[in-house]
Amino acid sequence: MSKFNDIIQGETPVLIDFSAEWCQPCKMMPPILKEVKKQLGDRIRILKVDVDRNPAIAQKHQIRNVPTLMLFKKGAVIFRQAGVIPAPQLVQTLQGYV
């Protein structure tokens, strides 16, 4: 978990996609996140965290549903959303933070 904490402490906002292998809606997220990365580039970092493989991180951040997106900057949560979000809407939302 210390590596995770190091990653979310940075100046660059980090979008974490909390997901699980068995989750059908989670399978919709990769192309959406690819589009977000394409549009926002180096202004954002995107990581995927499997809640089953990282239960301590999921528990610490109170992940109850997957997919859940959380945006961190300097260790603070600045955006949180559960469920699938269309790429244009997600890009528009994140632009206010990056």
N, CA, C and O atoms as CSV, one atom per row, in Angstrom:
chain,resi,resn,atom,element,x,y,z
A,1,MET,N,N,0.824,-1.204,0.000
A,1,MET,CA,C,0.000,0.000,0.000
A,1,MET,C,C,0.862,1.260,0.000
A,1,MET,O,O,0.390,2.314,-0.426
A,2,SER,N,N,2.105,1.186,0.461
A,2,SER,CA,C,2.941,2.381,0.503
A,2,SER,C,C,3.228,2.889,-0.912
A,2,SER,O,O,3.312,4.098,-1.128
A,3,LYS,N,N,3.379,1.976,-1.877
A,3,LYS,CA,C,3.590,2.400,-3.263
A,3,LYS,C,C,2.360,3.163,-3.769
A,3,LYS,O,O,2.496,4.193,-4.430
A,4,PHE,N,N,1.171,2.660,-3.462
A,4,PHE,CA,C,-0.071,3.334,-3.836
A,4,PHE,C,C,-0.100,4.735,-3.234
A,4,PHE,O,O,-0.424,5.703,-3.921
A,5,ASN,N,N,0.238,4.842,-1.954
A,5,ASN,CA,C,0.236,6.157,-1.283
A,5,ASN,C,C,1.235,7.103,-1.915
A,5,ASN,O,O,0.960,8.296,-2.042
A,6,ASP,N,N,2.402,6.590,-2.318
A,6,ASP,CA,C,3.400,7.430,-2.998
A,6,ASP,C,C,2.848,7.959,-4.308
A,6,ASP,O,O,3.051,9.124,-4.649
A,7,ILE,N,N,2.153,7.107,-5.040
A,7,ILE,CA,C,1.615,7.485,-6.355
A,7,ILE,C,C,0.575,8.597,-6.222
A,7,ILE,O,O,0.581,9.539,-7.014
A,8,ILE,N,N,-0.318,8.502,-5.234
A,8,ILE,CA,C,-1.400,9.488,-5.131
A,8,ILE,C,C,-0.963,10.794,-4.463
A,8,ILE,O,O,-1.751,11.737,-4.383
A,9,GLN,N,N,0.265,10.861,-3.991
A,9,GLN,CA,C,0.759,12.076,-3.331
A,9,GLN,C,C,1.236,13.137,-4.318
A,9,GLN,O,O,1.472,14.277,-3.918
A,10,GLY,N,N,1.383,12.796,-5.583
A,10,GLY,CA,C,2.002,13.699,-6.548
A,10,GLY,C,C,1.179,14.927,-6.913
A,10,GLY,O,O,-0.001,15.048,-6.583
A,11,GLU,N,N,1.863,15.837,-7.616
A,11,GLU,CA,C,1.241,17.060,-8.147
A,11,GLU,C,C,0.249,16.710,-9.255
A,11,GLU,O,O,-0.828,17.298,-9.353
A,12,THR,N,N,0.636,15.735,-10.092
A,12,THR,CA,C,-0.222,15.335,-11.208
A,12,THR,C,C,-1.413,14.552,-10.666
A,12,THR,O,O,-1.225,13.588,-9.924
A,13,PRO,N,N,-2.631,14.947,-11.021
A,13,PRO,CA,C,-3.808,14.191,-10.572
A,13,PRO,C,C,-3.747,12.740,-11.050
A,13,PRO,O,O,-3.345,12.461,-12.180
A,14,VAL,N,N,-4.152,11.828,-10.174
A,14,VAL,CA,C,-4.152,10.397,-10.487
A,14,VAL,C,C,-5.585,9.886,-10.411
A,14,VAL,O,O,-6.232,9.963,-9.366
A,15,LEU,N,N,-6.071,9.363,-11.534
A,15,LEU,CA,C,-7.406,8.777,-11.588
A,15,LEU,C,C,-7.272,7.281,-11.362
A,15,LEU,O,O,-6.619,6.585,-12.140
A,16,ILE,N,N,-7.888,6.790,-10.299
A,16,ILE,CA,C,-7.843,5.367,-9.983
A,16,ILE,C,C,-9.170,4.735,-10.386
A,16,ILE,O,O,-10.242,5.195,-9.993
A,17,ASP,N,N,-9.073,3.680,-11.174
A,17,ASP,CA,C,-10.241,2.890,-11.574
A,17,ASP,C,C,-10.263,1.650,-10.693
A,17,ASP,O,O,-9.529,0.695,-10.944
A,18,PHE,N,N,-11.108,1.661,-9.657
A,18,PHE,CA,C,-11.269,0.490,-8.799
A,18,PHE,C,C,-12.220,-0.463,-9.503
A,18,PHE,O,O,-13.360,-0.109,-9.806
A,19,SER,N,N,-11.743,-1.675,-9.761
A,19,SER,CA,C,-12.549,-2.618,-10.524
A,19,SER,C,C,-12.313,-4.046,-10.028
A,19,SER,O,O,-11.551,-4.277,-9.090
A,20,ALA,N,N,-12.987,-5.000,-10.682
A,20,ALA,CA,C,-12.826,-6.419,-10.357
A,20,ALA,C,C,-13.009,-7.235,-11.631
A,20,ALA,O,O,-13.749,-6.847,-12.534
A,21,GLU,N,N,-12.321,-8.371,-11.686
A,21,GLU,CA,C,-12.392,-9.256,-12.864
A,21,GLU,C,C,-13.819,-9.697,-13.169
A,21,GLU,O,O,-14.203,-9.773,-14.336
A,22,TRP,N,N,-14.603,-9.986,-12.148
A,22,TRP,CA,C,-15.952,-10.537,-12.317
A,22,TRP,C,C,-17.007,-9.478,-12.658
A,22,TRP,O,O,-18.156,-9.816,-12.943
A,23,CYS,N,N,-16.624,-8.224,-12.630
A,23,CYS,CA,C,-17.562,-7.107,-12.796
A,23,CYS,C,C,-17.770,-6.785,-14.282
A,23,CYS,O,O,-16.844,-6.346,-14.964
A,24,GLN,N,N,-18.996,-7.009,-14.776
A,24,GLN,CA,C,-19.293,-6.733,-16.190
A,24,GLN,C,C,-19.153,-5.250,-16.544
A,24,GLN,O,O,-18.508,-4.940,-17.546
A,25,PRO,N,N,-19.727,-4.313,-15.769
A,25,PRO,CA,C,-19.565,-2.892,-16.114
A,25,PRO,C,C,-18.093,-2.451,-16.128
A,25,PRO,O,O,-17.727,-1.540,-16.871
A,26,CYS,N,N,-17.252,-3.095,-15.310
A,26,CYS,CA,C,-15.828,-2.743,-15.274
A,26,CYS,C,C,-15.166,-2.980,-16.630
A,26,CYS,O,O,-14.216,-2.285,-16.992
A,27,LYS,N,N,-15.664,-3.951,-17.369
A,27,LYS,CA,C,-15.085,-4.278,-18.675
A,27,LYS,C,C,-15.334,-3.163,-19.695
A,27,LYS,O,O,-14.696,-3.132,-20.747
A,28,MET,N,N,-16.254,-2.255,-19.388
A,28,MET,CA,C,-16.541,-1.127,-20.282
A,28,MET,C,C,-15.568,0.029,-20.065
A,28,MET,O,O,-15.488,0.933,-20.897
A,29,MET,N,N,-14.834,0.010,-18.964
A,29,MET,CA,C,-14.001,1.156,-18.603
A,29,MET,C,C,-12.714,1.326,-19.428
A,29,MET,O,O,-12.368,2.467,-19.735
A,30,PRO,N,N,-11.983,0.264,-19.807
A,30,PRO,CA,C,-10.718,0.486,-20.516
A,30,PRO,C,C,-10.794,1.396,-21.744
A,30,PRO,O,O,-9.962,2.295,-21.867
A,31,PRO,N,N,-11.761,1.203,-22.666
A,31,PRO,CA,C,-11.796,2.130,-23.806
A,31,PRO,C,C,-12.153,3.563,-23.391
A,31,PRO,O,O,-11.694,4.524,-24.010
A,32,ILE,N,N,-12.966,3.700,-22.351
A,32,ILE,CA,C,-13.331,5.037,-21.853
A,32,ILE,C,C,-12.083,5.714,-21.282
A,32,ILE,O,O,-11.817,6.880,-21.575
A,33,LEU,N,N,-11.329,4.988,-20.476
A,33,LEU,CA,C,-10.136,5.562,-19.858
A,33,LEU,C,C,-9.048,5.834,-20.898
A,33,LEU,O,O,-8.267,6.774,-20.752
A,34,LYS,N,N,-8.999,5.020,-21.932
A,34,LYS,CA,C,-8.038,5.257,-23.021
A,34,LYS,C,C,-8.350,6.584,-23.712
A,34,LYS,O,O,-7.443,7.352,-24.034
A,35,GLU,N,N,-9.623,6.845,-23.934
A,35,GLU,CA,C,-10.048,8.104,-24.553
A,35,GLU,C,C,-9.736,9.297,-23.637
A,35,GLU,O,O,-9.297,10.347,-24.106
A,36,VAL,N,N,-9.965,9.128,-22.339
A,36,VAL,CA,C,-9.656,10.183,-21.365
A,36,VAL,C,C,-8.164,10.502,-21.424
A,36,VAL,O,O,-7.777,11.670,-21.475
A,37,LYS,N,N,-7.330,9.467,-21.417
A,37,LYS,CA,C,-5.878,9.654,-21.453
A,37,LYS,C,C,-5.462,10.343,-22.754
A,37,LYS,O,O,-4.588,11.209,-22.756
A,38,LYS,N,N,-6.100,9.946,-23.862
A,38,LYS,CA,C,-5.792,10.542,-25.165
A,38,LYS,C,C,-6.085,12.048,-25.145
A,38,LYS,O,O,-5.318,12.843,-25.688
A,39,GLN,N,N,-7.189,12.426,-24.521
A,39,GLN,CA,C,-7.580,13.835,-24.518
A,39,GLN,C,C,-6.844,14.670,-23.466
A,39,GLN,O,O,-6.545,15.841,-23.700
A,40,LEU,N,N,-6.553,14.068,-22.308
A,40,LEU,CA,C,-5.919,14.836,-21.226
A,40,LEU,C,C,-4.403,14.653,-21.162
A,40,LEU,O,O,-3.706,15.456,-20.542
A,41,GLY,N,N,-3.896,13.605,-21.797
A,41,GLY,CA,C,-2.452,13.393,-21.907
A,41,GLY,C,C,-1.720,13.384,-20.573
A,41,GLY,O,O,-2.126,12.717,-19.622
A,42,ASP,N,N,-0.619,14.151,-20.529
A,42,ASP,CA,C,0.244,14.169,-19.342
A,42,ASP,C,C,-0.351,14.945,-18.174
A,42,ASP,O,O,0.245,14.992,-17.098
A,43,ARG,N,N,-1.506,15.548,-18.371
A,43,ARG,CA,C,-2.132,16.292,-17.262
A,43,ARG,C,C,-2.758,15.363,-16.240
A,43,ARG,O,O,-3.163,15.803,-15.164
A,44,ILE,N,N,-2.843,14.055,-16.575
A,44,ILE,CA,C,-3.466,13.088,-15.664
A,44,ILE,C,C,-2.746,11.748,-15.765
A,44,ILE,O,O,-2.195,11.390,-16.806
A,45,ARG,N,N,-2.768,11.031,-14.671
A,45,ARG,CA,C,-2.234,9.670,-14.632
A,45,ARG,C,C,-3.418,8.759,-14.319
A,45,ARG,O,O,-4.246,9.090,-13.470
A,46,ILE,N,N,-3.504,7.620,-14.995
A,46,ILE,CA,C,-4.635,6.716,-14.800
A,46,ILE,C,C,-4.114,5.337,-14.396
A,46,ILE,O,O,-3.242,4.773,-15.057
A,47,LEU,N,N,-4.654,4.808,-13.312
A,47,LEU,CA,C,-4.270,3.485,-12.824
A,47,LEU,C,C,-5.506,2.646,-12.550
A,47,LEU,O,O,-6.563,3.170,-12.201
A,48,LYS,N,N,-5.360,1.343,-12.712
A,48,LYS,CA,C,-6.438,0.409,-12.406
A,48,LYS,C,C,-6.045,-0.351,-11.149
A,48,LYS,O,O,-4.914,-0.822,-11.029
A,49,VAL,N,N,-6.976,-0.471,-10.216
A,49,VAL,CA,C,-6.742,-1.229,-8.991
A,49,VAL,C,C,-7.829,-2.298,-8.880
A,49,VAL,O,O,-9.019,-1.989,-8.827
A,50,ASP,N,N,-7.399,-3.552,-8.847
A,50,ASP,CA,C,-8.321,-4.672,-8.676
A,50,ASP,C,C,-8.633,-4.792,-7.182
A,50,ASP,O,O,-7.737,-5.034,-6.375
A,51,VAL,N,N,-9.894,-4.624,-6.824
A,51,VAL,CA,C,-10.282,-4.627,-5.407
A,51,VAL,C,C,-10.083,-5.992,-4.747
A,51,VAL,O,O,-9.880,-6.070,-3.535
A,52,ASP,N,N,-10.140,-7.066,-5.535
A,52,ASP,CA,C,-9.939,-8.399,-4.970
A,52,ASP,C,C,-8.466,-8.671,-4.684
A,52,ASP,O,O,-8.135,-9.406,-3.753
A,53,ARG,N,N,-7.589,-8.082,-5.480
A,53,ARG,CA,C,-6.151,-8.277,-5.273
A,53,ARG,C,C,-5.575,-7.256,-4.299
A,53,ARG,O,O,-4.480,-7.451,-3.773
A,54,ASN,N,N,-6.294,-6.183,-4.060
A,54,ASN,CA,C,-5.818,-5.104,-3.175
A,54,ASN,C,C,-6.896,-4.743,-2.158
A,54,ASN,O,O,-7.346,-3.598,-2.119
A,55,PRO,N,N,-7.315,-5.699,-1.338
A,55,PRO,CA,C,-8.427,-5.441,-0.417
A,55,PRO,C,C,-8.139,-4.343,0.607
A,55,PRO,O,O,-9.060,-3.637,1.018
A,56,ALA,N,N,-6.895,-4.188,1.022
A,56,ALA,CA,C,-6.572,-3.154,2.018
A,56,ALA,C,C,-6.800,-1.763,1.443
A,56,ALA,O,O,-7.327,-0.883,2.124
A,57,ILE,N,N,-6.405,-1.566,0.195
A,57,ILE,CA,C,-6.599,-0.257,-0.461
A,57,ILE,C,C,-8.093,-0.004,-0.656
A,57,ILE,O,O,-8.581,1.094,-0.388
A,58,ALA,N,N,-8.816,-1.022,-1.124
A,58,ALA,CA,C,-10.259,-0.886,-1.349
A,58,ALA,C,C,-10.976,-0.559,-0.039
A,58,ALA,O,O,-11.870,0.286,-0.006
A,59,GLN,N,N,-10.581,-1.228,1.024
A,59,GLN,CA,C,-11.209,-0.996,2.326
A,59,GLN,C,C,-10.884,0.407,2.847
A,59,GLN,O,O,-11.759,1.101,3.365
A,60,LYS,N,N,-9.639,0.812,2.710
A,60,LYS,CA,C,-9.223,2.134,3.191
A,60,LYS,C,C,-10.032,3.242,2.515
A,60,LYS,O,O,-10.385,4.235,3.151
A,61,HIS,N,N,-10.320,3.069,1.237
A,61,HIS,CA,C,-11.034,4.105,0.475
A,61,HIS,C,C,-12.525,3.815,0.370
A,61,HIS,O,O,-13.229,4.442,-0.421
A,62,GLN,N,N,-13.006,2.864,1.169
A,62,GLN,CA,C,-14.435,2.544,1.279
A,62,GLN,C,C,-15.079,2.270,-0.079
A,62,GLN,O,O,-16.140,2.806,-0.399
A,63,ILE,N,N,-14.424,1.433,-0.858
A,63,ILE,CA,C,-14.967,1.045,-2.156
A,63,ILE,C,C,-16.042,-0.010,-1.920
A,63,ILE,O,O,-15.738,-1.123,-1.490
A,64,ARG,N,N,-17.284,0.334,-2.198
A,64,ARG,CA,C,-18.391,-0.586,-1.996
A,64,ARG,C,C,-18.964,-1.084,-3.328
A,64,ARG,O,O,-19.573,-2.151,-3.388
A,65,ASN,N,N,-18.765,-0.313,-4.373
A,65,ASN,CA,C,-19.248,-0.685,-5.706
A,65,ASN,C,C,-18.097,-0.589,-6.702
A,65,ASN,O,O,-17.200,0.240,-6.556
A,66,VAL,N,N,-18.138,-1.439,-7.699
A,66,VAL,CA,C,-17.180,-1.331,-8.796
A,66,VAL,C,C,-17.954,-1.256,-10.105
A,66,VAL,O,O,-18.986,-1.914,-10.238
A,67,PRO,N,N,-17.492,-0.480,-11.067
A,67,PRO,CA,C,-16.308,0.358,-10.978
A,67,PRO,C,C,-16.564,1.624,-10.148
A,67,PRO,O,O,-17.664,2.175,-10.142
A,68,THR,N,N,-15.530,2.055,-9.460
A,68,THR,CA,C,-15.529,3.354,-8.789
A,68,THR,C,C,-14.292,4.094,-9.255
A,68,THR,O,O,-13.186,3.552,-9.244
A,69,LEU,N,N,-14.488,5.327,-9.659
A,69,LEU,CA,C,-13.368,6.184,-10.059
A,69,LEU,C,C,-13.100,7.178,-8.936
A,69,LEU,O,O,-14.023,7.773,-8.379
A,70,MET,N,N,-11.818,7.347,-8.615
A,70,MET,CA,C,-11.419,8.350,-7.620
A,70,MET,C,C,-10.248,9.127,-8.198
A,70,MET,O,O,-9.311,8.546,-8.746
A,71,LEU,N,N,-10.311,10.443,-8.071
A,71,LEU,CA,C,-9.228,11.299,-8.538
A,71,LEU,C,C,-8.515,11.867,-7.320
A,71,LEU,O,O,-9.125,12.508,-6.466
A,72,PHE,N,N,-7.208,11.618,-7.258
A,72,PHE,CA,C,-6.371,12.091,-6.152
A,72,PHE,C,C,-5.409,13.157,-6.642
A,72,PHE,O,O,-4.913,13.096,-7.768
A,73,LYS,N,N,-5.152,14.132,-5.787
A,73,LYS,CA,C,-4.096,15.111,-6.046
A,73,LYS,C,C,-3.470,15.431,-4.695
A,73,LYS,O,O,-4.167,15.812,-3.755
A,74,LYS,N,N,-2.164,15.277,-4.605
A,74,LYS,CA,C,-1.427,15.485,-3.354
A,74,LYS,C,C,-2.031,14.658,-2.218
A,74,LYS,O,O,-2.065,15.104,-1.071
A,75,GLY,N,N,-2.502,13.468,-2.536
A,75,GLY,CA,C,-3.035,12.552,-1.533
A,75,GLY,C,C,-4.490,12.765,-1.157
A,75,GLY,O,O,-5.058,11.960,-0.419
A,76,ALA,N,N,-5.102,13.831,-1.649
A,76,ALA,CA,C,-6.494,14.134,-1.307
A,76,ALA,C,C,-7.428,13.685,-2.427
A,76,ALA,O,O,-7.091,13.776,-3.607
A,77,VAL,N,N,-8.597,13.203,-2.041
A,77,VAL,CA,C,-9.615,12.830,-3.029
A,77,VAL,C,C,-10.309,14.108,-3.487
A,77,VAL,O,O,-10.886,14.835,-2.678
A,78,ILE,N,N,-10.249,14.378,-4.793
A,78,ILE,CA,C,-10.890,15.592,-5.303
A,78,ILE,C,C,-12.100,15.280,-6.192
A,78,ILE,O,O,-12.835,16.179,-6.599
A,79,PHE,N,N,-12.291,13.979,-6.485
A,79,PHE,CA,C,-13.453,13.567,-7.275
A,79,PHE,C,C,-13.674,12.086,-7.017
A,79,PHE,O,O,-12.723,11.312,-6.910
A,80,ARG,N,N,-14.950,11.700,-6.918
A,80,ARG,CA,C,-15.296,10.285,-6.723
A,80,ARG,C,C,-16.622,10.022,-7.414
A,80,ARG,O,O,-17.566,10.804,-7.298
A,81,GLN,N,N,-16.680,8.903,-8.137
A,81,GLN,CA,C,-17.899,8.556,-8.867
A,81,GLN,C,C,-17.963,7.037,-9.012
A,81,GLN,O,O,-16.991,6.407,-9.430
A,82,ALA,N,N,-19.093,6.459,-8.670
A,82,ALA,CA,C,-19.297,5.024,-8.872
A,82,ALA,C,C,-20.068,4.817,-10.162
A,82,ALA,O,O,-20.918,5.632,-10.521
A,83,GLY,N,N,-19.773,3.731,-10.858
A,83,GLY,CA,C,-20.480,3.404,-12.084
A,83,GLY,C,C,-19.722,3.827,-13.332
A,83,GLY,O,O,-18.694,4.500,-13.260
A,84,VAL,N,N,-20.251,3.419,-14.467
A,84,VAL,CA,C,-19.632,3.724,-15.754
A,84,VAL,C,C,-20.047,5.129,-16.188
A,84,VAL,O,O,-21.221,5.495,-16.121
A,85,ILE,N,N,-19.065,5.903,-16.632
A,85,ILE,CA,C,-19.314,7.271,-17.097
A,85,ILE,C,C,-18.853,7.354,-18.550
A,85,ILE,O,O,-17.733,6.938,-18.848
A,86,PRO,N,N,-19.667,7.872,-19.459
A,86,PRO,CA,C,-19.223,8.020,-20.849
A,86,PRO,C,C,-17.980,8.918,-20.931
A,86,PRO,O,O,-17.845,9.878,-20.172
A,87,ALA,N,N,-17.088,8.593,-21.853
A,87,ALA,CA,C,-15.820,9.317,-21.980
A,87,ALA,C,C,-15.990,10.838,-22.091
A,87,ALA,O,O,-15.299,11.566,-21.378
A,88,PRO,N,N,-16.882,11.351,-22.956
A,88,PRO,CA,C,-17.000,12.816,-23.064
A,88,PRO,C,C,-17.379,13.479,-21.733
A,88,PRO,O,O,-16.858,14.539,-21.388
A,89,GLN,N,N,-18.284,12.847,-21.000
A,89,GLN,CA,C,-18.717,13.395,-19.710
A,89,GLN,C,C,-17.567,13.340,-18.698
A,89,GLN,O,O,-17.365,14.280,-17.930
A,90,LEU,N,N,-16.821,12.241,-18.702
A,90,LEU,CA,C,-15.709,12.098,-17.765
A,90,LEU,C,C,-14.607,13.101,-18.069
A,90,LEU,O,O,-14.052,13.707,-17.153
A,91,VAL,N,N,-14.286,13.283,-19.347
A,91,VAL,CA,C,-13.265,14.262,-19.740
A,91,VAL,C,C,-13.691,15.655,-19.299
A,91,VAL,O,O,-12.889,16.399,-18.736
A,92,GLN,N,N,-14.939,16.012,-19.549
A,92,GLN,CA,C,-15.439,17.321,-19.187
A,92,GLN,C,C,-15.341,17.537,-17.667
A,92,GLN,O,O,-14.929,18.606,-17.216
A,93,THR,N,N,-15.712,16.546,-16.903
A,93,THR,CA,C,-15.640,16.633,-15.441
A,93,THR,C,C,-14.198,16.788,-14.974
A,93,THR,O,O,-13.895,17.636,-14.135
A,94,LEU,N,N,-13.308,15.957,-15.526
A,94,LEU,CA,C,-11.908,15.959,-15.067
A,94,LEU,C,C,-11.164,17.224,-15.466
A,94,LEU,O,O,-10.221,17.622,-14.783
A,95,GLN,N,N,-11.564,17.856,-16.547
A,95,GLN,CA,C,-10.882,19.077,-16.980
A,95,GLN,C,C,-10.925,20.162,-15.905
A,95,GLN,O,O,-10.049,21.026,-15.853
A,96,GLY,N,N,-11.921,20.115,-15.068
A,96,GLY,CA,C,-12.004,21.079,-13.974
A,96,GLY,C,C,-10.973,20.844,-12.879
A,96,GLY,O,O,-10.765,21.703,-12.022
A,97,TYR,N,N,-10.326,19.680,-12.907
A,97,TYR,CA,C,-9.362,19.314,-11.860
A,97,TYR,C,C,-7.918,19.235,-12.328
A,97,TYR,O,O,-7.001,19.236,-11.506
A,98,VAL,N,N,-7.703,19.166,-13.645
A,98,VAL,CA,C,-6.339,18.967,-14.137
A,98,VAL,C,C,-5.746,20.218,-14.758
A,98,VAL,O,O,-4.604,20.199,-15.215
